[in-house]
Every structure is written in C-alpha cells, then in structure tokens.
Amino acid sequence: MKDLRIAFMGTPDFAVASLQALIQEGFAVVAAVTAPDRPAGRGQKLKAPAVKTFAEANGIPVLQPANLKDPEFAQQLRSLGVNLQVVVAFRMLPRQVWALPEYGTFNLHASLLPDYRGAAPINWALIRGETQTGVTTFFIDEHIDTGNIILQESLEIGPEENAGQLHDRLMALGAKLVVETVNRIAKGSVETTAQPEPDPDKQAPKLFREDCRIEWNTKASRVFNLIRGLSPYPAAWTILHSGAGESTCKIYASRLTDRPSDGQPGHLKVQDRELFVSTTDLQLQITEIQPEGKRRMSVSDWLNGTVLEQNDQFR
C-alpha cells in the first residue's frame, strides 16, 4: 500500500463532494489548491471558492496561486511532500505542475470521454439530446481531456432532467469514482487505456451568450433540450416582441407536446393559463420563465400580470 500525500485541486461545489469523499475515506489530503477569492454580489465583496471554505473547515491547508507557473507554487507542493494530485473542476495545469508528483495527476471529468471534452460537458450532453452520460478519471497530459483513461462509470439521463439535476447526480457519482481511483493508485493496481478518436459532433466548449439563445425555427425537441441543458445556469433566453416593445426573457423549463404548430416559429398561444410556442413541427409548452427585470416564476404567475396580444411572439 502506497503512502499517499494528496494535493486536491478544484474550485466549485462540484469539486467539494470529491474532496469530502477522500477525507471520509481517511486519505491524507495535505493541501487544497483553488482559485483566488473573487468579488461577488452587489457589494463586490471577496467571496471564497467552495473548495476553500470546505477545506478550511476541515483543517486542510489552502493554496490559492494566482499564477500556476510560479516556481514558488511548485516548491510549496514539494515541501508538503505531495506525491499524488487529484483535479476536479479546476484550471488547466502547466506541465511543471501536473508532472510533479511521483504517482501522477488525475482529473475527474463529467462525461464518458472522449465524448464531450471541454468546459461544459453536462450542458452539451443534454443540449445534444444524449440519453446516457457518466464520469471519467484520467491521467492528465499536455492537452485538454485527452489523457489515458483510468476508470469510467455511466448513468442514464432522465427524459426531462435538466443540467442542475444531472450536475448533482454526476457530482455524487464522480466522488465515488475519485475514491476508487485513489484506492487503485494506493494499491498499485492501476491500469489505463488510451482514448479513442473523439466524435467531432460531441464536443463541450465553453458556453457563450449566443450559444444560449433559443432558435425557434427548428424542431420542438431541439428547443426543449437546449432549455433543459442550460437550466438553471446559464439559462436559455429569447426576445419577446410585443406591443410594449422588445424584452429579454430567460426560459428555465418547458414541456414537449403532441400539438402541431399553428403559426410561424415563435408564435405564442395562451390557453387555459398555459403558454405554447410554435416551432417547425410542434408546439412547446413553456412552464418557467424570467421576464426581463423580474424574478424567475411559473408561467401561470407571469400570465396573471401579463396580457399577450395576437401578434406577440418570441424571436
């Protein structure tokens, strides 16, 4: 059994679950490496990353390097005797960091690699209408998400599951896989496999605002998958064209129907306090919305204070 001294690297809540699992299993986590505190909220007060908050509450030293290539950072890891690094939802590491520990550096990725390499694998799997995804641990190399696979675990995606719900399930599954991976490294029983060539249609690049805009001139199923793939964050959006002018609306939830479209894509229809939008094939029912300048709410609540006219539409 190897005597492991682990540096854990991660930033958001998704990473905390894996750090917590390692501690509960009794592994020696000698440092938590995370991003610097950032201004947040209306007051722009400095806010600590979730990993830092958890690590400090559990007596784990925290390192927050502004520059991962700083030689002093690598020296800090050496002085702590780090011989394994575990990375979950963190930045790309330079070679002088990932190649430093004796037993390597492995990453947890929220997809079944090589599918959905990149920054937003959970979102893109849903946007593309996948019915299965999972988590992968792999040893880091020079490129992004390309290293040899250690372990994978798959799960089925629910037909109406959104990104927030899938995030939480993958977070828990990933924590278990991280522990199993560290156990295998400790026992010296790790076997890896090289990744096959990726499918060019299954990539997961960073999401930008225009990626999140709803295109109504397409099938209802594609709009439905975009909405759930971006909910609750960063959220799909559209422009409401009405007699009052133009305004931006975020759409958080929708429901597929078997009702044929009865107008141009984006045409709105209100029936029994429910909202339906035409696409190229079917009407999509919108169930949760955030009008510009207001809170997120059910469509029925929105319609209580909104009068839609015949020519109003989403574009």
N, C-alpha and C positions, 0 to 999 in steps of 0.2 A: 504494500500500500504506500503510495507516494505521499510525502508530507507537503501538502499544497498550501501556498500562501497566495491568496487571490486578490487581484485588483478588479473591482467591479466598475464598469463604465456604462453610464446611462443617465438619462435626464428626466423623462416624463413618468406619469403614473404607470404606464405600460411596463416600464423597467422595474418599478418598485416591487412588483409581485415576484419577479425572479430573484431579486436581492433578498427579499424576505424568505423565500423558499431555501436559499442557500444557508442563511443564518439558522433557520429552523432545523436544517439537516446537520448542523454543527460544523460546517466548513469554516476555515479561518479566512474571513474577508478582512484583509489588513488595510484596505483603502477603498473609498468610493470616489470615483472620478466623475465629475459632472460639469455642466456648463456654468459660467459665472452667473451671479444673480442679475436679473433684468428688471428694468422699470415696468410696472404693470398697473392697470386700472386708471381711473380718472386722476388720481393724485400722483401717478407715476412713481409710486414708492417701489423700492427694490423688493423683488419677490424671489425667494429661493426656489430652485428646482425641487420637484417632488423627491428625487433621489437624495438630495442633500438633507431635506427635512427628516426623511426616514432614517438615513444613516446617522445623523447627529443624535436622534432619539434612541439609537441603539449603540451608541458609543463607538462608532466607526469613524476613523479619521477621514476627512473630506478634502479632496484636491480639486481646485477649480482653475485649471490653466487657461489663460486667455489664448495662448499660442501652444498648440500641441507639439510643435517642432522645437520648442525652447529646451535646450540641453538640461536646464535645471529641473524640468519636469521629469525627464528620463532618469535623472540622478535620484530624484525623490522615490521613484518606483524601485530603483536598485537598492536604495538604502533601507527600504521596507522589506527587502528580500522577496519581492514578487516573482513567482515562477509560473503563474497562470493568469491570463486576463480574460474576463468574461464581458462581452459587449452586448448591450440591449438598448436599442433606440438611442444611439449616440452619433457623434460626428465621424467622418472618415478619418482613419488614423494614418499617420505617416509611417513609413517602413521602420524608422528608428524606434517607434513605439510598439507596433504590433509584432515585430520580430524580436523584441527584447526578452520575453520570458522563456525559460527552459522548455516548458510544456506547451508553448504556443498561445495564441489568442483566438478565441472563437466567438462567433456572433450568433445571436438568435434573430431570425428573420420571419416575419408573419406571412409566409406563403410557402408553397411547395416548390422550392427552387428546382430548375431555373425559371419557372414561371414567376412573373411579377417581381423581377428585380427592380429596385428603386425605392424612392422615398415614401410612396403611398400604396403599398400592396393591398391593404384591406379595402380601401376605397375602390381601386381599379378592379379587383376581383368581382365586386358587386356591380360596378358600372358595366362590366362586360357580361354580366349575367351568369357567372360561374355558379355551379351547384355544389362544388367542393373546393376547399382550400386547406390550409394547415400551417404548420410551423416547421422550421428547419434550423438545425445548428450546423455551422460550417466553420472551418478554419479560414481566417482572413488571409488574403493575399494582396497583390498590388492593385487589383481592380475592385469595382463595387459589386458585392454579392456574387462573386464568381468562384470562391474557394471550394475545396473539396468538402463534400457533404459528410457530416458525422451521423446525424440522426434526423428522421422526419416523422411527423405524426399528422394525420389528416383528420378533418371533420367535415360533416355535411353542413351546407348553408341552408338555413330556413328559407322558404319561398317568399316571406315578407320581412326577413331580417334586415336591419339597417346596419350602417357602419359602426355605430356606437355599441350595439348589441354584439356584433361579431368581434369587435375590439376586445370586449370584456371576456368573451369565451376563449379567444386566442391568447389573451394575456395569461389566463389560468393554465391553459394547455402548454404554453411556452415555458412557464415557470417549472412545470414538471419535467419538460424536456431538458431544460438547463441543468436541473439537478441530476437527471440520468446521465447527461453528457459528462458532467464533472465527476460523477461516480466512476464512469468508464475510464476517464483520464487517470483518476487516482489509482485504479486497479491495473492500469497499463493495458487495457483491453480495447483500445480504440481502433476501429477500422474505418477507413474513409473511402468514398467513391467520388470520382471526378464528375462534374456536372455535364450533362449532355448539352447540345446546342439549344439555345432558347428559341421559343416561338416568337417571331418579331411582333405578332399581334398581342402578346401577353407581357407587356412591359408596364412599369408602375412609376412613371416620372412624377416629380413634384407637381402638385396641382396649383394652377394659377386661376385668377378670377374668370377669365374667359372659358376655361375648361368647365366651369360650374354653371354656365348659362344654359338654360333649357332651350333646346331646339324643338319646337312643336311640329315642324314639318318632317316628322318621322313616325315610326310606329309607337303605339302606346307603351309597349313593353320596354322599349329603349328609354323612354322618358321615366317610366316607373323605376327602372334600375338606376338611372342617374340620380333620381331623388333619394332613394334609399342608400345609394353608395356614398352620398355626401351628407347624410343626416346622422348626427346633429351638427357636424362640422366638416367642412366649411359652409355647407348648405347650398343647395341648388337655388338659382334665382331666375327671375323673369321680369319683364317690363309690363306693367298693366297700363294699357291705353284706354282711357275713359273720357267721359265728358269733362271731368275735372282736370284732365291733363295726363301726364305720364308720371309713374312712380314705380319704384323697385319693390318687388315682393320676394321674400325667401319662401321656398316651399320645403316643408320638412317631412311630409308624409302624403301618400296617395294610395289609391286602390284601383286595381285593374277591373274593368267591367267588360261585359259582352255586348254593350250598346254600341251600334255603329255610329261613326261620326256623322253629325248632321249640319256641318258647316266647314268653313276653311280651318286649317290647323291654327289653334289658339283661340277659336271661338268659344265663348263662355255660355253656359246654360245653367240656370238655377232652377232646381225642382225640389220641393218639399224641404227647403232649407239645406240642400246639398248642392255642391258645386261640381260641374262636369266640364271638362275641356276637350275639345276635338283634337285629334291627331290625324295622321294619314289613314288610319284604319278604324280605331275605336275611340270612344270617349273615356278619358281618365278621370276618376273622381279624386279631387283634392280634399284632404282631411285636416291638414295642419298647415298654417300659413303665418308669416310675419310680415304685415304691411310695413311700408317704409315709415320709420319713426315710431313704431309701436312694438309691443311685446309679441312673442310667439303665442299663438292661440289656435283653438279649433276653428274650422271654417264656419261652423254654425254660430259661434260667438262673433266672428268677423261679419257675417251676413246680417246679424242683428243690428249692426250700426252702419251698414254699407248698402247702398242701392245701386245695383248694376243695371245699366241700360242695354238695349238690344244690340248695339254695335260695339260694346266694350269687349276687349279681347286681350289675351296675353300674346306678347311677341318676343 
